[in-house]
């Protein structure tokens, strides 16, 4: 018996083998199918995928053999990896390299052996695909050719397995990175929203006071700066969800004019402040309803218009909305935003929708997050929409959006007509006084909410921690309770869950800076009827209260 010498590239070979991270792993069906097929083609009782490490030959697949490994010094495969072609031993008893080998003279009685080296691209041979019989024999040319082809397929499986494992590692790493990013964004969002609630709320309270116009002007600047920060936080969350494919379409039937009313009022004021014109031309009838993602559609229109207004200092910004209807209920919603701003050069236009690509024309001192157009692009991709840009430097730009949608025609009910005719800050009408609890550990947040509720027939009680909140709710009856979620002593969701078994309990508002979609879902599932993110929007608050007033006047 002769022991096979080490290959000249033994160090590189072992390194490549260990790099596969395959040694001592469980059986895998794709390799077992290869050995079963080899055994059938060659009419051999045993077939192996054998890998040679420092001291042994280890079998990734072992068809017809119970053992998972044998010493390298006895291995036929140790000889096979020294060559490039099929290594065939018709009768081991007549071969001086093997005739005294225990594997020949004892179980499994290797008499016939044929092994094809498993070579990587750089000719590093990891082991063999081999067939074994316990009697002398030969393989015909067709069997030899099939064994070579199966050897190539085995190498592909080894490489594919390595690539699969690498992708799995990269996937887990990316998931951890995304989770860390999501947690970071959620924490930052929460930590920014709480002070923003105080800043925006207090600026509105100051503006309601009889103070000089110059002070009003300063307060407006503070309020605008706060809104910029809030938009940046919202855009960061939105972009994160879109990039992770965690955003989902929420299609619903809605009337576009109701969306455009608030939009029109807001930008009419913004453009008036900048001394430019704003025109909204909506050609969609009030009787037409659209089926689409209302929130994403609003975000697209607002982001494009905000961009146009930001960069336009003279002239106008126009928004034109219409439907390209088809024979059936399908249509394309067309939105055109046209401005007389500085225009966009061709080299900028090519990367306009890239993330963090903040386009600031020459002479323009306004800056932003560079996220708005990225969100528009990703949202449109999700909605199967498209956007085209036409622009001339010095003359202005036109952004044209096309979104596939479904439409129907229905007459508005009298209630819906009234809804479109009043401002969103319309005061809720309660016919009887209501007892209301405001629970928040931040005094400024309580003051802001109290100021919004001041015009209403509410008797307000305050609490500044979770334990006190629970005690007050247990000792008195309330109609409405505004609960901060993260209060010291007891979490707002714990209080809501405890109240869920009560027959008579207040209508619960969750007041929080936790605004990620999964956080909102968790909070509402704990027993809250309404979710009110910080900073509070008066229009949204009054809309919720108007709904309550209809049910409990």
Buried (B, 14 or more C-beta within 10 A) or exposed (E): BEBBEBBEBEEEBBEBBEEBEBEEEEEBEEBBBBBBBBBEBBEBBBBBBBBBBEEBBBBBBBBBBEEEBBEBBBBBBBBBBBEEEBBBBBBBBEBEBBBEBEBBBEEBBBBBBBBBBBBBEEEBBBBBBBBBBBEEBEBEEEBBEBBBEBBEBBBEBBEEBBEEBEEEEEEEEEEEEBEEEBEEBBEEBBEBBBBBBBBBBBBBBBBEEEEEEEEEEEBEEBBEEBBEBBBBBBBBBBBBBBBBEEBEEEBEEBBBBBBBBBBBEBBBEBBEEBEBBBBBEBEBEBEBBBBBBBBBBBBBBBBBBBBBBBBBBEEBBBBBBBBEEEEEEEBBBBBBBBBBBBBBBEEBBEEBBEBEEEBBBEEEEEEBBBBBBBBBBBBBEBBEBBBEEBBEBEEBBBBBBBBBBBBEEEEBEEEBEEBEEEEBBBEBEBEEEBBBBBBBBBEBBBBBBBBBBEEBEBEBBBBBBBEBBBEBBEEEEBBBBBBBBBBEBBBBBBBBEBBEEEEEBBBBBBBBBBBBEEBBEEBBEBBBBBBBBBBBBBEBBBBBBBBBBEEEE
